[in-house]
Amino acid sequence: LDDLCNKYGICHIHNTREMAQLLENTRLAISAPGSMVYELANRGVPSIFLIGADNQVHSAHSQQKEGWCFSFEGRHSENVAIAINKALDLWMLEDHSLEEMSQRARKLVDGKGAERIVAEIFNENKEDTQSISLEGFGVILRALTVDDVELVRGWRNHPAVADFMFDQSHISKEQAQDWFEGLVLSDNQIFYLIEYKDEKIGVISAKSQDGNRLSKASVIIPGFYMAPQSRYKNSILAFSPSLVLIEHLFNLPQCTKLLAQVLPDNKAAIRYNESLGYIIQTDDSEDFITMTLSADSFEVAKQNLKKILRF
């Protein structure tokens, strides 16, 4: 094969480990419609598929309907000739025509399948104490998924949120993905997306203080912020997510106390926590204020908040 390729000036690359890079620089491909279909679609490569087995027929035909490739019966020589002619026709098209086919392909396969599988396996194996969703007081808390990461990253990087974080550095896309991969494998913390009337309005979380399993923790640290542009940010509804999560946490078998650490100039967060029953434990540190919440204090605060919440 090498000799034949050299004779006609064709570059032959055998058993490459750089397939993704090669496809990224490929204008048009001729391939069998096996699993390679998904790699070509992910990299946005317009393609000609030559069917070589019965189990490839459905894949080839269904992909052709998406408008980014053409399929031919490759087990007959006359069809191969037709396919090659079609490839030459496509090669002669203007770049914008092939680019349209490329964009259609990229929309089909985003390359995040492995992450979704890991997330689903993890969620299936999570203990009941780390519920996939919680509901109450008008809101739904849904466990964060890989599809939420970019949305949450945008909220976290907004000055209205980042300015009140201990770590105020900008979070890159890569850092966010690495963080989520760690979250998926963790049993000592959980992050929920807050939804109200099908609108995503914020994030709330919980992690064990000692780093051990959340379901076994006696002290748990909640975290919470509303989406920067949320119209509910300063409304009474902002208490609903915390009421749902805190009630859930105090129902865990060993949880006796919740802990919050707040920047001293974050007066809104201090008032918010006090409304939930938190008490300032110490003000010795110049870096942050420590607040704690017991189940009894929370129960009193919850009853007071329920009087003004309409849920």
N, C-alpha and C positions, 0 to 999 in steps of 0.2 A: 504493500500500500504506500509506503514511504517513497519507493521508486516511482510509482505511478504519479503521485502528487508532485514530486520534484520535476517530472517530465513536463507537466503542464503548469508549473509555477504556482502550485497550490500549497498553502501552509497546512501541514498535518500535525495536530497536537493530540498526543495519545495519553489517556488516563490522567487527565489534568486534575490538580487539586485547587485550581483557581476558576472553577466553573462560573461562580457568580460574577467575577470580574470579566470573564470572557463574554458572558451574556449581556453585561452592562454595555459592552462595546459592539454588540451585534445588531446590524440593521435589519436582517431578515434571516430566518432559520428554516431548514427543512429537517423534519424529525418524525420519529414514530410517536403516536399519541399515547405513550405510557405515562408514568409518573413525571416525566420531563415536561408534560403539559403545564404543570403547576409552577415549575421553576421558570419556564418561559413567560408565563402570564405574570408572575411576580416581578420579573425584570422588564416587562413591557416589550417583548420581542414579537413583532408580527411573524406569523409562521405558516408553513405549508406542512400538513400532516399526511403521512403515508401510512395507511392502516395495514398492519401486518399480521393481525390476529383478531379473532372474533370478539375478545374482551376489550378491544380498543374502539370498536364501532360506536358505541354509545358516547364515550368520552369525546371522540373526534367530532361527531355530529352536534353534540350539545355545545361544544366550544365554538364551532363555526357559527352557531346562531347568535353568539355574543358579538360577532362582527370584528374579531381581531385575527382570525385565521381561516384557512381553507383546508378541507380534508378530501383525500382521494383514496380509493381502493388501491393499495400498493402491492397487492398480490397478483396483479396483471400488468405485464410490461407496457401495454399501450396506455394504461392510466398513469404510469410513472412518467412517460413522455409528456402527457398532458399537464401533470403536476409541475414538471420542470419548466414548461412554457409559461405556466401561471406564475411561477416564481420569478421568471425573467420579466414578465409584465409588471409584477409588483416592484421589482428592483428599479424599474424605470420610472416609477411614480415619483412625483415631487415629495420632498421631505414632509410637508405638512399633512399629506394623505397618510403616510406611514405613521406619523406622530399621532394622528387620530386613532389608528388601530392600536398603537402602543398604549394610549391612555385608557382605552376600553379594557385592555388586558390587565393593566395594573389595578383597576377597580375590582377585579374578580378575586385576587389573591394578595392579601396584605402581609403575608409572612409571619403572622403572629399566632398561628395555630398551635404551636408547641406551648406557648405561654398560656393560652386559653385552656389547653388540656391539663397542664400542671395546676392551674388555678381551680379548675373543676374537681380534679382529684383531691386537692387539698381541702376544698370546701366540703366534699363528700365525707372526708375523714375528720373534719373538725368536730370537736365535742359539742354537745348541745349548748354548753355554756358560752360558746363563741358562735352564736346564732348567725345564720346568713342574713336574716332580716329581723328587725324589731319594729313594732308599730304601736302608736298611741298618741294622745293629745294632738291629733290631726296630722301627724307626720309619719313618714316611713323611713327607717334607717336601713339601708341596703349595703351589704358588704361590698367594699370597693373591688372593682374588676380592672383588668388591664385596659379596657376601653375607656375607663374614667381617668387614667393617669394624666393625660395631657390637659384635660379640663382642670383637674386639681392643681397641677403644676402652674397653670396660668393664674389661678387664684392665689396660690402660695407666694408667687413672685410679685404680686401686686403690692405696692407700697402700703396700702391700707391694711394688709395682713402682715407682710414681711417686717414692717417697722416695729411690730410688737412681739416678734420672735426672738428667742435667745440667739439663734443663729440667723442673721439677716442676709446671708450671702445668696446670690442668685442661683437657682437650681436649674441645671441644664437638662435637656431631654435625656441624655445618657444617664445622668445621676438619678433622675426620676425613675427610669426603667430599672436601674440597679436596685434602688430602694424598694420598688414594688416586688421584684424577684425575691428580695430578702423577706418582705412582708408575707408573701405567699407561703414561705417555708417556716414562718415563725409561729409559735404557739403561746407567746407571751404578750401579744398585742393584737388589736383588731381595729380596722378603720372602716367607718361607714360613710356612705354618701347620703345626705339628707334630702328627702324629696317631699314636696308639698304640692298637692294637686298636679302631679306629673311634672313639676318644675324642680330642677336641681338647685338647691339653695345653700348648700354648705357641706362641711365635713366635720365629723365628730369621731373621737377615738378613745381607746383605753389601753393602757399597758401596765404590767406588773412592776412595782417598784424594785423588786429584787431580781428581775430578769427571768424568773422562772415561769412556769405555766400559769396563764391568766386564771384558769379555773381553780388554782390552788393558792392564789395570792391573798394575803390578808390586807395589804395596802395597794391600792390601784390609783394610777394617775390618769385622769381623763384629759382630753384635749378637744378644743372646739373652735371653729371659726366659720362665719357666714361668708358666702360669696361676696366679693367686694361691691358688686353692683346690685346685690339683692335688695329688692324693695322691702323685704321683711327684716332687714338688718337691725333696725332700731325699734321693732314692734314687739308686742307681747309674745308673738309667735316664736321669737328667738329663744324663749325658755323651753319650748316643747321638746326639742331634741335632747336637751340635758335631762329633763324630767324622765324621758323614756329610758335613756342609757343608764342614769344613776339608779333608777328603780331596778333595772336589770342587774346591775353590778352588785347591789346590796342583797340580791336574791342568790348570789353565788354562795356556796357553802362556807367559805372561809373569809370572805371579805368583811372587814370591820371598819375600815376607814378609807376615805378618798383624800388625795393630796393634790394641791394645785400650787404652782410657783408662777408668780406674776411679776412682770417688770413694774417697778414703783410708779412710773409715770402712766401706766395703763389703768387709769382711774375707772374707765368704763367696765373693764374686766373685773376689777375689785368689787365694784358695786353689784355687778351681775352675780358673782360668786356668793356675795353676802346674801343676796335675795334667795339663793338656793340653800342657804343655811351654813355656808362655809364661815369659819372663824379664823381671823388672822392669828397664826401661831407664834410667829416671831417676826420682828422687824429689824433684826440685828444686821442683816446683810445689806450692803449698799447695792448689790446686784439684783436681788429679787425679794419679793415678799412671799412667805410660805403660808398657805391657808389649808385647813383641814375640815373635813366634813364627816360627821357620824351619821348613822342610820336614823337615830332619834331626831337630830337637828334637821335632817332632810325631810323627814315625815311632817314636821311642823311647817317647814317652808313650802312643801308640796301642797298641803291643805290650803295655805294662804294663796298660792298661785292658782290653784284650781278655781277659786272664787272669781277670778278675773279672766281665766281662759274659758273659751266657749266650746271646749271639746270634752 
